[in-house]
Amino acid sequence: MKYVTTLNGKTFEIEINKDGTLLVNGHPRTVDFLALGPELYSIIRENESYEVVIEEDADGVQVQLRGQLFSGTVLDERAQLMASLRGGPASETGEVSIKAPMPGLIVVLPVSEGQEVVQGQTVVILESMKMQNELKAPRAGTVQRISVNEGQSVEQGKLLVTIV
């Protein structure tokens, strides 16, 4: 599984292979990682032991290591795909296009054109393989255009909603 992790503005590509090996930006790392509690972890790297606190919230992750606090985000392969289909991570300004991450059926459009939305608000419910997927606004804004109708079948990558 691949992850793109950004901490304090610095980006790392982390790959965890099925055999347990770990690559960070393509370089192999030997790490022993053990959960001690819901947010507390023990990490042993190159014979040095670290206690790490990792907290997740709506804004991303907070990592406390050796008295330093790091803020950032962690995106797995699915989240990266979803972000790329929306046109990348949401910027604070400009137009945001929400596209279908997979083929499916538009079940519900809980917003209307001209409506104000907040970050994380559901803007489309897409049914695919008998599962309903809530597609959310990546940032606050106004729904400028809805390009689909309820009951419509869509292909992967189809533009659904535009937010400005």
C-alpha positions in Angstrom: 0.0 0.0 0.0 1.3 3.4 -0.9 0.8 6.6 1.1 1.6 10.2 0.4 2.3 11.9 3.7 2.9 15.6 4.1 4.3 16.8 7.5 5.0 20.5 8.1 5.1 21.1 4.4 7.5 18.3 3.5 6.1 15.4 1.4 7.1 11.8 1.7 6.0 8.8 -0.4 5.7 5.8 1.8 5.2 2.3 0.5 4.4 -0.7 2.8 4.9 -3.9 0.9 3.1 -7.2 1.7 6.3 -8.7 3.0 6.5 -6.0 5.6 9.3 -4.0 4.0 9.1 -0.2 4.0 10.2 2.3 1.4 10.4 6.0 2.1 10.8 8.0 -1.1 12.1 4.9 -2.8 14.7 4.1 -0.1 14.4 1.0 2.1 13.9 1.5 5.8 14.0 -1.0 8.7 11.3 0.0 11.2 9.6 -1.9 14.0 6.2 -0.3 14.7 4.0 -1.3 17.6 0.7 0.2 18.8 0.8 0.7 22.6 -2.7 2.4 22.7 -5.2 4.2 20.5 -2.8 7.1 19.8 0.5 5.9 21.3 3.1 4.0 19.3 6.6 2.6 19.8 9.0 2.8 16.8 12.4 1.3 16.7 14.5 2.5 13.8 18.2 1.8 13.4 18.4 0.5 17.0 16.9 3.7 18.4 13.5 3.7 20.2 11.0 6.4 19.9 7.6 7.0 21.5 5.2 8.7 19.1 1.7 10.1 19.6 -0.4 10.3 16.5 -3.8 12.0 16.6 -6.2 12.2 13.6 -8.9 14.8 13.2 -10.9 16.4 10.3 -7.9 18.5 9.3 -5.4 15.7 9.1 -2.8 14.3 11.5 -0.8 15.6 14.4 2.4 13.7 15.2 4.3 14.3 18.4 7.9 12.9 18.3 10.7 13.8 20.7 9.0 17.0 21.9 8.3 18.3 18.4 4.8 18.6 16.9 4.3 17.9 13.2 1.0 18.6 11.4 0.0 17.1 8.1 -2.0 14.8 6.0 -1.8 11.1 5.0 -3.5 10.0 1.7 -3.7 6.3 0.8 -4.0 5.1 -2.8 -7.8 5.5 -2.8 -7.7 9.0 -1.4 -5.0 10.0 -3.9 -7.2 8.7 -6.7 -10.2 10.6 -5.4 -8.2 13.8 -5.1 -6.8 13.4 -8.7 -10.3 12.8 -10.1 -11.5 16.0 -8.3 -8.7 17.8 -10.0 -6.2 17.5 -7.1 -6.3 18.7 -3.6 -8.7 21.6 -3.1 -7.2 25.0 -3.2 -8.6 27.8 -1.1 -9.9 29.7 -4.1 -11.0 29.0 -7.7 -13.1 26.3 -9.2 -13.3 22.8 -7.8 -14.6 20.0 -10.0 -16.0 16.9 -8.3 -15.9 13.9 -10.7 -17.2 10.4 -10.4 -14.4 8.2 -8.8 -16.0 5.1 -10.3 -18.9 4.3 -12.7 -22.3 4.2 -10.9 -25.7 5.7 -10.5 -26.5 9.1 -9.0 -28.8 8.3 -6.1 -29.2 11.7 -4.4 -28.1 15.3 -5.1 -28.6 16.9 -1.6 -27.5 20.3 -2.9 -28.7 22.7 -5.5 -27.0 25.3 -7.8 -26.3 28.5 -5.9 -26.3 26.8 -2.5 -23.5 27.5 -0.1 -21.6 24.4 1.1 -19.1 23.8 3.9 -16.0 21.6 3.7 -17.0 17.9 4.2 -20.6 18.4 3.3 -22.1 15.7 1.1 -22.8 17.0 -2.4 -23.5 13.7 -4.3 -24.4 10.2 -3.3 -23.2 7.7 -6.0 -24.2 4.1 -5.9 -21.6 1.7 -7.3 -21.5 -2.1 -6.9 -24.6 -1.9 -4.5 -22.7 0.5 -2.1 -23.6 4.1 -1.6 -20.6 6.5 -1.7 -20.9 10.0 -0.3 -18.9 12.5 -2.3 -18.1 15.5 -0.2 -17.1 19.1 -0.8 -13.3 19.4 -0.5 -13.7 23.0 0.7 -16.4 25.6 1.5 -17.9 27.4 -1.4 -20.9 27.8 -3.6 -22.3 25.1 -5.9 -21.9 26.7 -9.3 -23.1 23.9 -11.5 -24.6 20.4 -11.2 -23.8 18.4 -14.3 -25.9 15.3 -13.6 -29.5 14.3 -12.5 -30.7 11.9 -9.8 -31.2 8.5 -11.4 -28.5 9.1 -14.1 -25.8 6.5 -14.8 -22.3 8.0 -15.0 -18.9 6.7 -16.1 -15.7 7.1 -14.0 -14.3 10.7 -14.4 -17.7 12.2 -15.3 -18.0 15.8 -14.0 -20.7 15.8 -11.3 -20.6 19.1 -9.4 -18.6 22.3 -9.7 -17.9 24.5 -6.6 -16.5 28.0 -6.6 
